[in-house]
Amino acid sequence: MKRSGKDSSDRRVRWCVFDTPLGPCGIAWTAEGLLRLQLPEGSRDATRRRLLAGLAGATEVGRPAPWVRSLTALVQRHLSGSPQDFSGVPVDFAGASPLARAVWRAARGVAAGRTASYGELARAVGKPGAARAVGSAMARNPVALVVPCHRIVAADGSMHGFSAHGGVATKRLLLRLETVAR
């Protein structure tokens, strides 16, 4: 997914909220790429508030750039039960720790319909034994679906915690949407 040729030093944050089959989602982005993807909260206003928390000065955009419109269409299709490939979505990980960046990049490799454990991701990033640190990085994941934190589970396959509205029930729903369509 290609961005326009804007200067990547442009740190202005733009955002929009859009409808999906599960409710309103929100995205925020910079010239560098996607900064946040907010899954539906209890209402459109709640989704907007959670998306914008800590993003002072962000500007709402009525007609986003083509790559952002393509991303919203991918999210809409994905949340309707047709798994989409988000690997081409540019992500702005500015401000994240090197470990979080490595974990998020590794998680992007877990395909729809599959899961990986926190320990497997820890090993994948060269930090065996750091499953809890991986869990912490997943809890801070700013771009749900694009970094598919819902696909990361405990070593025994159980699901613990999920920061999106609805918690583990939402995590199960996302996994079900991905496997039903396979």
C-alpha positions in Angstrom: 0.0 0.0 0.0 1.8 3.1 -1.2 1.6 6.5 0.4 1.8 9.7 -1.4 5.2 11.3 -1.9 4.9 13.5 1.2 7.9 14.3 3.3 8.3 11.6 6.0 9.5 14.2 8.5 5.9 15.6 8.5 4.7 14.6 12.0 1.2 16.1 11.6 -1.4 13.6 12.7 -4.6 13.2 10.8 -7.5 11.0 11.7 -11.0 9.7 10.7 -13.7 7.4 12.0 -15.4 5.1 9.6 -18.2 2.4 9.8 -17.6 -1.3 9.7 -19.9 -4.3 10.2 -18.8 -4.4 13.9 -19.2 -0.7 14.5 -17.2 2.5 14.0 -13.4 2.1 13.8 -10.9 4.9 13.8 -7.5 5.5 12.3 -4.8 8.1 12.8 -1.8 8.5 10.6 1.2 10.6 9.7 3.2 10.9 6.5 5.2 8.0 7.8 2.2 5.6 8.0 -0.5 4.3 10.2 -0.2 5.5 13.8 -3.3 4.0 15.3 -6.1 1.7 14.4 -8.9 1.8 16.9 -11.4 -1.1 17.0 -15.0 -0.2 17.8 -15.8 1.0 21.2 -19.3 1.3 22.7 -20.2 4.3 20.4 -18.8 6.4 17.6 -17.9 9.1 20.1 -16.2 6.6 22.4 -14.2 5.2 19.5 -13.1 8.8 18.6 -12.1 9.6 22.2 -10.0 6.4 22.5 -8.4 6.9 19.1 -7.4 10.5 20.0 -6.2 10.0 23.6 -2.8 11.6 23.8 -2.9 12.9 20.2 -3.1 16.6 20.9 -3.5 18.7 17.7 -4.6 15.8 15.5 -6.7 17.0 12.5 -9.9 15.2 11.3 -9.9 14.6 7.6 -13.1 14.3 5.6 -11.5 12.7 2.5 -8.3 10.8 3.4 -5.4 10.0 1.1 -5.9 7.1 -1.3 -3.8 4.7 0.8 -5.9 5.5 3.9 -9.1 4.9 1.9 -7.7 1.6 0.8 -6.9 0.7 4.4 -10.4 1.5 5.6 -11.8 -0.7 2.8 -9.5 -3.6 4.0 -10.6 -3.2 7.6 -14.3 -3.1 6.5 -13.8 -6.4 4.5 -11.8 -8.0 7.3 -14.4 -7.2 9.9 -17.2 -8.6 7.6 -15.5 -12.0 7.8 -13.3 -11.8 4.7 -9.7 -12.0 6.0 -7.4 -9.4 4.5 -3.7 -9.1 4.1 -2.4 -6.0 6.0 1.3 -6.7 5.4 1.6 -3.8 2.9 0.2 -1.2 5.3 3.0 1.3 6.3 3.1 1.8 10.0 4.6 4.7 12.0 6.2 3.1 15.1 7.9 6.3 16.2 8.3 6.5 19.9 8.1 2.7 20.5 10.9 0.8 22.2 13.1 -1.4 20.0 11.7 -4.5 21.6 8.1 -3.4 21.0 8.9 -2.7 17.3 10.5 -6.1 16.9 7.6 -7.8 18.6 5.0 -6.0 16.5 7.0 -6.8 13.3 7.1 -10.4 14.2 3.4 -10.5 15.1 2.7 -9.1 11.6 4.0 -12.5 10.3 1.2 -14.5 12.0 -1.3 -15.2 9.2 -5.1 -15.0 9.5 -6.5 -18.2 10.8 -3.3 -19.0 12.8 -2.1 -18.1 16.3 1.3 -17.9 18.0 2.2 -17.9 21.6 3.8 -15.0 23.5 6.8 -17.3 24.0 7.1 -18.1 20.3 7.2 -14.4 19.5 9.8 -13.9 22.2 12.0 -16.5 20.6 11.3 -15.0 17.1 12.8 -11.7 18.3 15.8 -13.3 20.0 14.5 -12.9 23.5 13.6 -16.4 24.7 12.1 -16.2 28.2 10.6 -12.7 27.5 7.0 -13.8 27.0 5.7 -11.3 29.6 7.6 -8.5 27.8 5.9 -9.6 24.6 2.6 -9.6 26.3 3.2 -6.0 27.5 4.1 -5.0 23.9 0.9 -6.6 22.6 -1.1 -4.7 25.2 0.3 -1.4 23.9 -0.2 -2.3 20.2 -1.5 0.9 18.6 -2.6 -0.7 15.3 -4.9 -3.6 16.0 -5.5 -5.9 12.9 -2.4 -4.5 11.1 -0.4 -5.9 14.0 -2.7 -8.8 14.8 -2.3 -9.0 18.6 -5.6 -11.0 18.7 -3.7 -13.9 17.2 -1.2 -14.0 20.1 -2.2 -16.4 22.8 -0.8 -18.2 25.9 1.4 -21.3 25.4 -1.6 -23.5 26.2 -3.8 -21.7 23.6 -5.8 -19.8 26.2 -6.6 -16.2 25.8 -5.8 -13.7 28.5 -6.6 -10.0 28.3 -7.2 -7.9 25.2 -7.2 -4.1 25.4 -9.9 -3.6 22.8 -13.5 -2.9 23.9 -15.1 -6.2 24.9 -11.8 -7.7 25.9 -11.3 -11.5 25.3 -14.7 -11.8 23.8 -13.6 -9.4 21.0 -10.4 -11.3 20.6 -12.4 -14.5 20.1 -14.7 -12.8 17.7 -11.8 -11.6 15.5 -10.3 -15.1 15.5 -13.7 -16.6 14.6 -14.1 -14.0 11.7 -10.7 -15.1 10.3 -11.3 -18.8 10.5 -14.9 -19.0 9.4 -14.0 -17.6 6.0 -11.1 -19.9 5.4 
